[in-house]
C-alpha cells in the first residue's frame, strides 16, 4: 500500500507535534507514532523549559551555563539560537494553551513561577508543577486533533527510510511503516520527512524513558547513510526512585533546586566533596558521585532529603512526585527518598544544522533524535524541551521557505513477502534484555577500555542474531526494536571507544583527563560503501 502525503513526521513528542502544526500550513501532514498519541519522552519530562524570562536574567548567563555543562564542545551558534529564540517559543506555547505555573510574586511580566535546577546560575525553569511535559503534550495534541490537515497514524512503527541516489546525493522519499495491529506495511511517499522519534535510553537496563525509546530514528537514519554524532554522551539522571513498586520513576532535578539534599545511608552529605555547587552540580557530576559512593559503600542506593523543607511547599511544587512516592509508602515530607541514577537522555543523534537539516536531502531531524550541537558532552537541565520547540520552528520555517517538494514518482514497495518465517518472541525478549544488561554493566556511568571491548563483542553477536531474525521473520514492533537497539548499542560503544579522554558524560578510567588538543570536537560516524561503520572525521 502506498500513501502519498506532502510531509511525513515520525514521532509525536514536542518536536514532532510542534513541527507538524507549522508544516500543516504548507501541505498535508501524516504523523506516525508507535504508541498512542501522548506516549513520548516529552510526556515524562517533569522539570520544565529553561528560558530567559526574569528581567534580571541574561542571554549571556544561560549561554555560559549551557557551554559549561556541555564541557565546551557545544556549538556556540546553536546555543545562541537556542537561548535567544527560546523565550518567544515559550510565549507561543502559552498562546497555544499550555498552562505553566504562575506566582503573583514572580518578578517577570507573565508572573511565571521560575524554578532552578542543577547547572543553572539562576532561576529560569518555566514549569507546570512537576508535570511540565505532560501539560505541553496535552496542549499540542489538542491543536493537532483540531487540525484537518494532519492525519495521525497511531500504533504504527517505521521500519526504514525510503531513499534514492540522485547524482552524489542521497535523497529521502519517505518511509516504510508497519501497521502493528494488522501486520500490513505502508509505503509512505512524501517530499519531506521529519525524524522526531525521541530517545534511545531503553538500550539500558535502568532508565527513566518509556518503552518506546529504542533509538529507532537514529538507527533508521544511520542505515540510510546519514551522519550521526556524539553517541557516547548518554546522560544518566542522578535521581530516580529506587523501589520495586515504582521502577525508574524520575525525581525531578527541580527538587534539588528547591533545597533537596543528597545523603548517604547514615545521613551524611557528600556532594560538597565533588563540586563547588554541591547538590546543584551538573547532573553528570552528580551521577558519577553517586556511582562512586555506591561502589565504595556497597549500598544499593543513596537518599534525597526534603524533610527540612516546608511540607506544604513540597506538596504544592511536586504533587506528582509526592503522590507517586506516597503510593509506595514513602512520605517525602517526613522520610528520605531512596534514589539511584538511570539512563535518561542521549546528547548525540542524527547530525543536523541549525535548521534541522540532516546530511540526507529532504530529511530533517529534531528533538532528542537529533544532534544539533546544543548539548555538547552533557545536556544542561531543561534545555531539551527548549531545543525541541526552537529547532522544530526553524525546520518548519526552512520548509516553508522552499518551493513545494515533489514526491518521487516511483517508490520500491517493501518486500513483505520475504518476511514470512515465525519469530520466537521469547528469544526476541531475551536478546533485548541481553542488550540492556550488557550496556548497563559495561557501558554505564564509568567506563574502561576493557569493558567497552567486552561489550562490543557481546553486542555484535546479538546484532548478528537480530539481523538473522529480521531477514526473513514476520515483522513485529518488538523485532524492529530489537534490530534498532542492537545497532544503537554498537554506535554508543564505538563512539565511546574512539574518545580517548573523559569529557562530560563519557568518563573512562583509562583516560581520566580532558584532552582538548585532540578531542575538543564532535564524534562523527556513518555507514561506508561496504555497509560497515566508520569514523568520518571531526567537527569542531
VMD Tcl script that draws the C-alpha trace (Angstrom):
set ca {
  {0.00 0.00 0.00}
  {1.36 3.44 -0.98}
  {0.18 6.54 0.86}
  {1.07 9.95 -0.54}
  {1.49 12.94 1.78}
  {3.28 16.25 1.49}
  {5.09 15.97 4.83}
  {5.79 12.86 6.90}
  {6.51 13.25 10.63}
  {7.79 10.24 12.56}
  {7.20 10.70 16.30}
  {4.66 12.55 18.46}
  {6.68 14.27 21.17}
  {7.02 18.03 21.49}
  {9.36 18.21 18.47}
  {7.12 16.24 16.13}
  {3.89 17.92 17.22}
  {5.38 21.43 17.02}
  {6.78 20.78 13.55}
  {3.58 19.12 12.30}
  {1.44 22.08 13.36}
  {3.56 24.59 11.44}
  {4.24 22.26 8.49}
  {0.49 21.77 8.00}
  {0.41 25.32 6.65}
  {2.42 24.08 3.65}
  {0.57 20.84 2.91}
  {-0.93 17.58 4.14}
  {0.90 16.02 7.08}
  {0.99 12.40 8.18}
  {2.16 11.98 11.79}
  {3.20 8.43 12.66}
  {3.58 7.32 16.27}
  {4.47 3.91 17.70}
  {2.00 4.03 20.57}
  {-0.87 6.34 21.47}
  {-0.52 9.99 20.53}
  {0.61 11.06 24.02}
  {3.30 8.43 24.65}
  {6.71 10.07 24.34}
  {9.68 11.24 26.37}
  {8.05 14.69 26.39}
  {5.20 13.27 28.43}
  {7.64 12.18 31.15}
  {9.54 15.47 31.42}
  {8.93 16.76 34.94}
  {11.25 19.72 35.32}
  {10.39 22.29 32.69}
  {11.77 24.55 29.98}
  {14.82 26.71 30.60}
  {14.32 30.21 29.22}
  {15.40 33.75 29.95}
  {12.19 35.20 31.40}
  {13.28 37.03 34.55}
  {14.40 40.60 33.72}
  {17.44 40.03 35.95}
  {18.49 37.00 33.91}
  {20.56 37.38 30.73}
  {21.13 35.51 27.49}
  {24.85 35.53 28.26}
  {24.27 33.74 31.56}
  {22.13 31.00 30.01}
  {24.61 30.55 27.16}
  {27.51 30.32 29.62}
  {25.71 27.75 31.79}
  {24.97 25.64 28.70}
  {28.57 25.74 27.46}
  {29.96 24.85 30.89}
  {27.59 21.91 31.31}
  {28.43 20.72 27.78}
  {32.17 20.62 28.58}
  {32.83 23.25 25.89}
  {32.10 21.17 22.80}
  {28.66 22.71 22.30}
  {28.26 24.58 19.04}
  {28.12 28.19 20.12}
  {25.97 29.28 17.17}
  {23.35 26.66 18.02}
  {23.44 27.54 21.72}
  {22.96 31.23 20.96}
  {19.97 30.42 18.76}
  {18.51 28.17 21.46}
  {18.74 30.80 24.15}
  {17.80 33.91 22.17}
  {14.79 32.32 20.46}
  {13.68 30.31 23.49}
  {11.68 32.97 25.29}
  {9.49 33.61 22.25}
  {8.83 29.89 21.85}
  {7.69 29.70 25.49}
  {5.29 32.56 24.86}
  {3.92 30.72 21.82}
  {3.30 27.62 23.92}
  {1.29 29.74 26.34}
  {-0.74 31.12 23.43}
  {-1.43 27.53 22.36}
  {-2.93 26.76 25.75}
  {-0.04 25.44 27.83}
  {-0.80 26.27 31.46}
  {2.51 27.00 33.15}
  {2.62 27.52 36.91}
  {2.32 31.16 37.92}
  {3.03 33.18 41.02}
  {1.91 36.70 41.81}
  {5.29 37.29 43.41}
  {7.19 36.25 40.27}
  {9.49 39.08 39.05}
  {8.52 38.81 35.37}
  {5.72 40.27 33.23}
  {3.81 36.98 32.88}
  {4.16 36.07 36.56}
  {5.65 32.72 35.63}
  {6.97 30.77 38.60}
  {10.62 30.10 37.77}
  {12.46 27.14 39.26}
  {16.16 26.38 39.43}
  {17.94 23.17 38.51}
  {21.46 21.80 38.53}
  {23.98 23.71 36.44}
  {21.87 26.88 36.22}
  {23.24 30.01 37.84}
  {19.76 31.47 38.45}
  {16.04 30.64 38.40}
  {14.89 30.24 34.78}
  {12.90 26.99 34.66}
  {9.37 27.55 33.39}
  {7.24 24.65 34.59}
  {3.75 23.27 35.06}
  {4.03 21.96 38.63}
  {6.14 18.79 38.22}
  {4.42 17.52 35.07}
  {5.56 20.07 32.50}
  {5.99 17.61 29.65}
  {2.52 16.17 30.11}
  {0.95 19.63 30.10}
  {2.77 20.66 26.91}
  {1.84 17.40 25.25}
  {-1.82 17.89 26.22}
  {-1.98 21.33 24.65}
  {-0.18 20.36 21.44}
  {-2.24 17.18 20.96}
  {-5.41 19.25 21.25}
  {-4.12 21.55 18.50}
  {-3.16 18.61 16.27}
  {-6.52 16.88 16.67}
  {-8.29 20.07 15.68}
  {-6.17 20.41 12.53}
  {-7.81 18.89 9.46}
  {-4.52 18.88 7.54}
  {-2.79 16.50 9.99}
  {-3.60 12.79 9.99}
  {-2.29 10.82 12.96}
  {-1.32 7.17 12.48}
  {-1.27 5.56 15.94}
  {0.35 2.22 16.82}
  {2.38 2.24 13.61}
  {6.12 1.57 13.53}
  {8.55 2.94 10.93}
  {10.73 0.16 9.52}
  {13.21 2.10 7.39}
  {13.51 5.31 5.42}
  {12.95 5.22 1.67}
  {15.88 6.78 -0.18}
  {17.30 7.05 -3.66}
  {20.56 8.30 -5.11}
  {20.38 11.42 -7.26}
  {23.89 12.08 -8.52}
  {26.11 12.10 -5.46}
  {23.22 12.92 -3.09}
  {21.09 10.58 -1.01}
  {17.50 11.82 -1.07}
  {14.81 10.77 1.40}
  {11.47 9.95 -0.24}
  {9.50 8.76 2.81}
  {9.40 5.63 4.96}
  {8.08 2.09 5.10}
  {5.74 1.81 8.08}
  {4.37 -1.31 9.81}
  {0.78 -1.24 10.98}
  {1.41 -3.15 14.19}
  {-2.27 -4.09 14.57}
  {-2.81 -5.59 11.09}
  {0.76 -6.52 10.13}
  {0.45 -4.64 6.83}
  {3.28 -2.44 5.55}
  {2.50 1.04 4.24}
  {4.99 2.82 1.99}
  {4.52 6.49 2.84}
  {5.73 8.57 -0.09}
  {6.48 12.20 0.63}
  {8.51 15.24 -0.31}
  {9.80 15.91 3.21}
  {10.38 13.64 6.21}
  {10.91 14.78 9.79}
  {12.54 12.41 12.27}
  {11.28 13.26 15.75}
  {11.34 9.77 17.21}
  {12.80 10.73 20.60}
  {15.38 8.98 22.68}
  {17.20 5.67 22.94}
  {17.81 5.01 26.63}
  {15.82 1.77 26.59}
  {19.07 0.16 25.46}
  {19.98 0.34 29.18}
  {18.57 -1.90 31.90}
  {17.67 1.00 34.18}
  {16.16 4.05 32.51}
  {13.70 6.86 33.06}
  {12.42 6.52 29.48}
  {9.15 4.94 28.32}
  {9.26 1.62 26.50}
  {9.12 3.26 23.07}
  {12.53 5.00 23.48}
  {14.53 2.44 21.49}
  {16.53 4.70 19.18}
  {14.55 3.93 16.04}
  {15.15 7.27 14.32}
  {18.91 7.22 14.77}
  {19.08 3.60 13.62}
  {16.98 4.25 10.50}
  {18.95 7.37 9.61}
  {22.28 5.57 10.05}
  {21.13 2.66 7.84}
  {20.07 5.22 5.21}
  {23.56 6.74 5.21}
  {23.14 9.78 7.47}
  {25.93 11.09 9.66}
  {25.36 10.50 13.38}
  {27.31 12.14 16.15}
  {28.25 12.16 19.84}
  {26.62 8.83 20.60}
  {28.93 8.26 23.56}
  {27.29 11.02 25.57}
  {24.44 9.26 27.37}
  {23.11 11.25 30.29}
  {22.25 9.33 33.43}
  {19.71 11.13 35.57}
  {21.15 11.02 39.07}
  {17.89 10.74 40.99}
  {15.36 8.05 40.13}
  {13.25 6.38 42.78}
  {14.77 3.12 43.99}
  {11.72 0.99 44.72}
  {10.29 -2.16 43.16}
  {6.82 -0.60 43.20}
  {7.81 2.36 41.01}
  {10.58 1.21 38.70}
  {12.72 4.05 37.35}
  {10.37 6.85 38.39}
  {12.27 10.10 37.91}
  {12.67 12.56 40.79}
  {12.98 15.93 39.07}
  {16.18 17.92 39.34}
  {13.94 20.78 40.44}
  {13.63 19.04 43.82}
  {17.30 19.79 44.46}
  {16.77 23.25 43.04}
  {14.28 23.89 45.83}
  {16.69 22.70 48.52}
  {16.69 18.89 48.41}
  {19.90 17.40 49.82}
  {21.66 14.20 48.77}
  {22.68 11.97 51.67}
  {24.29 8.58 52.27}
  {22.65 5.76 54.19}
  {23.70 7.10 57.60}
  {22.58 10.61 56.73}
  {25.86 12.32 55.91}
  {26.10 14.61 52.87}
  {28.74 14.04 50.20}
  {28.29 16.28 47.15}
  {30.48 19.09 48.53}
  {33.42 16.73 48.05}
  {32.78 16.57 44.31}
  {31.77 20.05 43.15}
  {31.53 23.65 44.44}
  {27.81 23.71 43.60}
  {27.20 20.69 45.82}
  {23.78 19.14 45.17}
  {23.19 21.63 42.33}
  {26.20 20.43 40.33}
  {25.58 19.38 36.69}
  {23.93 16.00 36.53}
  {26.90 14.12 35.03}
  {28.95 15.05 38.09}
  {26.12 14.17 40.48}
  {25.53 10.80 38.79}
  {29.23 9.96 38.86}
  {29.50 10.99 42.52}
  {26.59 8.72 43.45}
  {28.10 5.87 41.43}
  {31.43 6.34 43.24}
  {29.80 6.42 46.68}
  {27.73 3.30 46.00}
  {30.80 1.40 44.82}
  {32.70 2.47 47.94}
  {29.92 1.56 50.37}
  {28.34 -1.39 48.62}
  {24.93 0.14 49.33}
  {22.12 -0.19 46.78}
  {21.08 3.45 46.83}
  {21.65 6.90 48.28}
  {18.94 9.25 49.53}
  {17.33 12.58 48.68}
  {16.23 14.54 51.74}
  {13.35 17.05 51.65}
  {12.31 16.67 55.28}
  {13.80 20.04 56.27}
  {11.63 21.86 53.72}
  {8.12 23.17 54.35}
  {5.75 20.23 53.82}
  {3.02 22.27 52.14}
  {5.55 23.83 49.75}
  {6.80 20.35 48.79}
  {3.27 19.11 48.12}
  {2.38 22.21 46.11}
  {5.55 22.26 43.99}
  {5.87 18.49 43.44}
  {2.37 16.98 43.63}
  {3.06 14.13 41.21}
  {6.32 13.16 42.91}
  {4.64 13.39 46.33}
  {1.68 11.20 45.31}
  {3.81 8.63 43.49}
  {6.18 8.20 46.43}
  {3.24 8.09 48.84}
  {1.69 5.30 46.75}
  {4.69 3.09 47.57}
  {4.73 4.03 51.23}
  {7.17 6.98 51.26}
  {6.04 10.33 52.65}
  {8.71 12.60 51.21}
  {7.88 15.37 53.70}
  {8.92 13.03 56.53}
  {11.20 10.37 55.01}
  {14.29 10.29 52.79}
  {13.69 9.21 49.18}
  {15.88 6.23 48.11}
  {17.40 7.05 44.71}
  {19.84 5.70 42.09}
  {20.98 7.01 38.68}
  {19.33 5.72 35.49}
  {19.90 6.26 31.76}
  {17.92 9.33 30.82}
  {18.90 11.30 27.72}
  {21.01 10.97 24.57}
  {23.01 14.14 23.83}
  {24.01 12.77 20.42}
  {21.97 11.58 17.48}
  {21.44 12.36 13.81}
  {23.68 15.32 12.96}
  {21.80 18.42 11.81}
  {22.49 22.05 11.04}
  {20.67 24.88 12.82}
  {17.62 24.37 10.58}
  {17.22 20.68 11.42}
  {18.60 19.56 8.05}
  {20.50 16.25 8.07}
  {23.17 15.01 5.66}
  {20.38 13.31 3.64}
  {18.42 15.65 1.39}
  {14.77 16.26 2.35}
  {15.30 14.61 5.76}
  {15.03 16.74 8.88}
  {15.60 15.68 12.48}
  {14.54 17.44 15.65}
  {14.35 16.77 19.39}
  {16.28 14.08 21.20}
  {16.87 12.10 18.00}
  {18.95 15.00 16.64}
  {22.46 16.20 17.35}
  {22.17 19.96 16.85}
  {25.35 20.70 18.80}
  {23.42 22.39 21.61}
  {24.18 19.85 24.33}
  {27.82 19.06 23.72}
  {29.11 16.44 26.14}
  {26.31 16.92 28.68}
  {22.84 18.48 28.44}
  {22.06 21.34 30.80}
  {18.87 20.58 32.73}
  {15.62 21.63 30.99}
  {17.32 22.58 27.72}
  {15.78 19.57 25.95}
  {12.17 20.75 25.64}
  {13.52 24.16 24.67}
  {15.70 22.64 21.95}
  {12.71 20.74 20.57}
  {10.46 23.79 20.16}
  {13.20 26.13 18.94}
  {14.58 23.86 16.23}
  {11.20 22.43 15.21}
  {10.16 26.02 14.46}
  {13.35 26.66 12.49}
  {12.91 23.44 10.48}
  {9.29 24.33 9.70}
  {10.30 27.84 8.66}
  {13.03 26.38 6.42}
  {10.47 24.08 4.83}
  {8.07 26.98 4.24}
  {10.80 28.99 2.51}
  {11.25 26.37 -0.21}
  {9.16 25.56 -3.25}
  {6.84 22.63 -2.62}
  {8.93 19.48 -2.85}
  {7.62 16.93 -5.31}
  {7.48 13.32 -4.20}
  {9.31 10.79 -6.33}
  {7.17 9.06 -8.95}
  {8.44 5.60 -8.11}
  {8.94 4.02 -4.70}
  {10.13 0.45 -4.39}
  {7.46 -1.48 -2.45}
  {8.57 -3.09 0.77}
  {9.39 -6.80 0.21}
  {6.83 -8.03 2.74}
  {6.75 -11.50 1.15}
  {10.34 -12.06 2.28}
  {9.30 -11.75 5.93}
  {7.24 -14.89 6.33}
  {9.00 -17.01 8.96}
  {7.69 -17.31 12.50}
  {9.85 -15.43 15.04}
  {10.16 -16.84 18.57}
  {9.14 -13.82 20.63}
  {10.69 -15.22 23.79}
  {14.06 -15.12 22.01}
  {13.44 -11.53 20.91}
  {12.68 -10.56 24.51}
  {15.76 -12.41 25.75}
  {18.05 -10.65 23.25}
  {16.63 -7.24 24.19}
  {17.29 -8.00 27.85}
  {20.83 -9.09 27.00}
  {21.48 -5.78 25.20}
  {20.19 -3.83 28.20}
  {22.26 -5.85 30.65}
  {25.48 -5.55 28.62}
  {25.04 -1.79 28.23}
  {24.30 -1.28 31.92}
  {27.19 -3.44 33.07}
  {29.90 -2.35 30.64}
  {28.88 0.99 29.05}
  {27.45 2.86 32.01}
  {28.37 5.92 34.04}
  {32.04 4.92 34.43}
  {33.77 3.08 31.57}
  {37.09 1.37 30.81}
  {38.70 0.18 27.58}
  {38.40 -3.44 28.64}
  {34.70 -3.08 29.44}
  {34.00 -1.38 26.11}
  {35.85 -4.10 24.19}
  {33.92 -6.79 26.05}
  {30.64 -5.03 25.36}
  {31.37 -4.63 21.65}
  {31.95 -8.34 21.18}
  {28.76 -9.24 23.03}
  {26.64 -6.66 21.20}
  {27.94 -7.66 17.77}
  {26.92 -11.24 18.49}
  {23.44 -10.10 19.49}
  {23.21 -7.85 16.43}
  {24.03 -10.79 14.15}
  {21.20 -12.79 15.73}
  {18.83 -9.83 15.44}
  {19.61 -9.35 11.73}
  {19.13 -13.07 11.09}
  {15.70 -12.96 12.71}
  {14.77 -9.79 10.81}
  {15.95 -11.02 7.39}
  {13.05 -13.42 6.88}
  {10.97 -13.10 10.05}
  {7.39 -11.92 10.34}
  {7.64 -8.27 11.32}
  {6.54 -7.04 14.73}
  {7.29 -3.92 16.79}
  {9.43 -5.99 19.16}
  {11.54 -7.42 16.33}
  {12.06 -3.99 14.80}
  {13.02 -2.56 18.17}
  {15.50 -5.38 18.78}
  {17.16 -4.66 15.44}
  {17.38 -0.95 16.19}
  {18.58 -1.38 19.78}
  {21.41 -3.69 18.71}
  {22.63 -1.09 16.21}
  {22.26 1.80 18.66}
  {24.25 -0.07 21.32}
  {27.06 -0.62 18.84}
  {27.09 3.06 17.85}
  {27.37 4.10 21.50}
  {30.22 1.68 22.18}
  {32.23 2.59 19.08}
  {31.83 6.29 19.79}
  {32.95 5.80 23.39}
  {35.98 3.76 22.28}
  {37.05 6.48 19.88}
  {37.07 9.23 22.53}
  {40.31 8.72 24.43}
  {39.57 11.22 27.18}
  {36.99 11.87 29.88}
  {34.63 14.68 28.94}
  {31.13 15.29 30.23}
  {29.12 12.09 30.16}
  {31.91 9.93 28.73}
  {34.04 9.06 31.77}
  {36.78 6.49 31.09}
  {39.09 5.40 33.91}
  {41.82 4.67 31.35}
  {41.69 8.31 30.15}
  {40.56 10.30 33.22}
  {41.59 13.73 31.92}
  {40.39 16.16 29.29}
  {42.38 16.25 26.07}
  {41.41 19.50 24.34}
  {44.27 19.21 21.86}
  {42.88 16.04 20.31}
  {39.23 15.67 21.33}
  {37.57 19.06 21.65}
  {35.20 18.13 18.83}
  {32.20 16.01 17.92}
  {32.43 12.28 17.29}
  {31.02 11.61 13.81}
  {30.14 8.23 12.31}
  {28.39 6.93 9.20}
  {28.00 3.77 7.16}
  {30.58 3.23 4.41}
  {30.14 1.63 0.97}
  {30.78 -1.83 2.44}
  {27.90 -1.32 4.89}
  {30.43 -1.02 7.71}
  {30.51 1.65 10.40}
  {33.41 4.06 10.25}
  {34.54 7.32 11.76}
  {34.10 10.12 9.24}
  {36.13 12.87 10.83}
  {35.78 15.58 13.39}
  {33.50 18.55 13.72}
  {34.71 21.38 15.92}
}
mol new
graphics top color blue
foreach p $ca { graphics top sphere $p radius 0.5 }
foreach p [lrange $ca 0 end-1] q [lrange $ca 1 end] { graphics top cylinder $p $q radius 0.2 }
display resetview
